[in-house]
């Protein structure tokens, strides 16, 4: 456990050094946030029926998406791990006296956490200072906020466990593009990053609720906005824990299997 904590701390500190890239990302995400809010505002103004989420809830949802993009985006990848797999240098990783799955899991978690810490605060501060209707609103209660924090970090764990399966698949395909593109396209849509899941057609919502992607983004953000009440939020957190356990177990089994079949050229 000490080894995983150490690599987590080192990766976190290293990630916090890239301030220039983070601030550039803040400007980009702020632009996309404003653009999405203006589009939703136009749709809500001309809506023929009452949408399942209020405009204020959707606006807060959008700002949370932009602030915690590094937490929820499957397309963010670790090129160092990809190079280790495709180049054969993965042999050096096997020399570590710890589980490769746990080592990479801690590394990826710290990478996403450091990126979010650098970006979320500037975006949220500006979003709170914006005029109506573009500003983000505070959660209804302290309980709602605490449930949001818990579900957000559990969602991060779920997303990292899904990312681990993508990296493990590269041991078989040796193609970093294929599995990444497919998982990103499916994951981004069914996580609510394109549109919030309540705004989807009923048949698409059923598919989204069956898959784990929504647990990383849609669920925490709807908890914050109050669209998911505290009682249902607790049920969602239990669902996150169950999915996390299943995904980590599958990841460990898959990693053990691919490690037995690895052939490194020259040795």
N, C-alpha and C positions, 0 to 999 in steps of 0.2 A: 504493500500500500504506500510506503514512503517513496518508492520509485515513481509511482503514478502522481503523487502529490508534487514531487520535485519537478517532473516534466511539465505538469500543469502550471506551476509557478513560473518556470523559465519561459515557457511559451507565452504566457500572459504578459510578462514583463517585456518580452521581445516584441509582441504585437502592439503594445502601447507606445512603442517608439515611432511608429509610422503615422505621425500626426498630420503631415502634409497631405498624404493620400486620403486620410480620414476626412479632413476638412473639404477636400475636393468632392468627396462622396456626399458630404452634407449638402453642398450647393446643388448637386444633381438631384438628390432625393427631395430636397425642398421644392425644386421646380416640378418634379413629377407629382408631388403631393398636391400642390396648388392646381395643376392641370387636371388631376383626377377629381378633385373636389368641385371644380367648375363644371366638369362633365356631369357629375352626379347632381349638382344643383340644377342644371338644365333639365335633366330627366325628371327630377322630383317636381319641378315647377309645372311640367306638362304631363304628369302622371294621370292616367285615367282611373286608376284604383289606388287605394292607400297601400304603400309598400310595407312589407313586414318589419322593416327597420326604419326608424325616423332618420331625417337628414342629419341631425346632430350626432346620432349614433354612428352613422356612416362616416361622417367627417372625422370623428375621434378614431374610428377604425382605420381610416386611411393614414392619419398621422402616426398611429402606432405601427402600422406596416412600414412606413418610411423610417421611423426611429429605430426599429428593431429588425431591419432588413437582413442584417448579418445573422440574426438568430434563425430566420425562417426561410431563407433562400437556399434551395438545394443546388443551384448552379454555382455557388461558391465552393471552390475545391482547393485542395492542398497539392500544389504541383510537385512538392518535394516527395510526397508519398507516391504519386503517379510515376515520377522518375525512378524511384527505388524499385517499383514493380516492373516497369518496362525495360529498364537498363540491366537488371540482374544484380544491382547493388543491394537488393533485399537481403542478401546473404549476411551482410553486416548487422542487420536488425536481429537476426536469429542468435547473435552472440550476446544479446542483452539477457541478464538473469531475471527476466520478467515476461509476463504474457504480452505477446505482440498486439493482441486485440486491446487489452487494457491500456497499453502504452499509446497506441494511436488514438484511442477514445479520449484519453486525457489531453492529448495534443490538439485534437480537433475541437474539443470543448473550449479549451483556453484560447484558441485562435478566434473562434466566433465571439467569445465573451469579450476579449480585448477590442475587437472591432466594434462591437455594440457599445462598449463603455465610451469610446472616443466619439461616436456619432450621435448616440441617442439624446444626450443632454442638450447640445446646441439646437437640435431639431425640436425637441419638446419645449424648450424655453421660448423659442420664436413662435411655435404653434400656440402657446398659451397667451402670447401678447398680441396675436392677430385680432382684427375686428371681427364682429359677427358677419356672416355665419361661418367664417373660415377657421375659427379658433377651436382648439380641443377643449373639452370640458372635463372637470374633475369627476372621479367616480362617486357614486351615490353615498358610500360609507367607507369607513376604515376597513371593515370586514371585506367589502368588495375589492378594495385595493390589495389586501393581503392575499385573497384568493387569486387575484390576477397575477401577483408576483410568483406565487407557488405554481400556478399553471404555466406561466411563461417559462420558468426554469425547467420544469418537467417537459414542456414542449421542446425546449432546446435539447434535452437528453434524447427525446424520441427522434428528433431530426438527425442528431449525430449518429444514432444507432442505424437509421436508414442510410445515411452516408457511408457508414462502415460496410454495409452490404454492397454498396456500389463499388467501393474500393476492392472488396474481396472478389467481386465478379471479374475484375480486371486480371486477376491471376489466371483466369480461364480464357478470357477473350483476348487479353493483351492489347485491347483497344480502349483507350481512355475516353473516346468520343461516344461510342455507341450507347453504353449503359448510362452515361451521364446525360446525354440528350434525351433519351426516352424517359428516364426517371425525373428529369427536370420538367419536361413538358407535362407529364402526368401529375407530378407532385405540386407544381406551382398552381395548376388549375384547381385541383381538388383540395388545396390548402386554403383557398380563399384569397390568394394573392391577385387574381385577375378581377373577380368580383366576389363580394361576401357570399357565403353559402346560402343564407336565407333568401337572397335575391335570385338564386338559380331556380330553374324549373323543378318541380317536385321529384321527377324521376332521376334528375342529376343529384339532388340532395340525398337521395337514398344511397347512391354510389359513394358520395363524399363521406357520409356517416359510416359507411362500411370500412373505408380505408383509414389508415392512421395519419395521413398528411394534415388533416384539419386540426389535429391535436397540437401542432406546433405553432399555428398562426390564428386560424379562425376562432378556435375556442377561447384562448386567453384574451383576445381583443374584444370578443363579445361579452366576456365576463366583466371586463373593464367598463364597457359602455352600459352595462346593466341589461343587455338583451338576454343574457343568461343569468337568472336569479341565483343567489348564493346556494340554495338547496341543490339546484341542478349543477352548479359549478363543482360542488363536492363530488357528485356522481361522475362528472367529467374528469376530475383529478384521479379518481379511482380507475377510470378507463385508461388514463395516461399511464398510470403505474402498471397496469396489466399489459398494455401494449409494449411498454419499455422492457418489462421482464421477458416477454415473448421475443422481441426483436434482438435483445442482447443474447438470449439463449441460442437463437438461430445463428446469430453472428459468430458466437464462440464455436458452435458445431461446424459451421462452414469454414471458419478460419483453420480449425484443426485438420479438416479434410484436405484443404488446398495446400497446407504446409507439407503434408505427407507426399504430395505429388509434384512438388516444385523441383525443377532441374535447373541448376545454375551452370552456365557454360564455363568450362575450364576447371571445374572442381567437383 
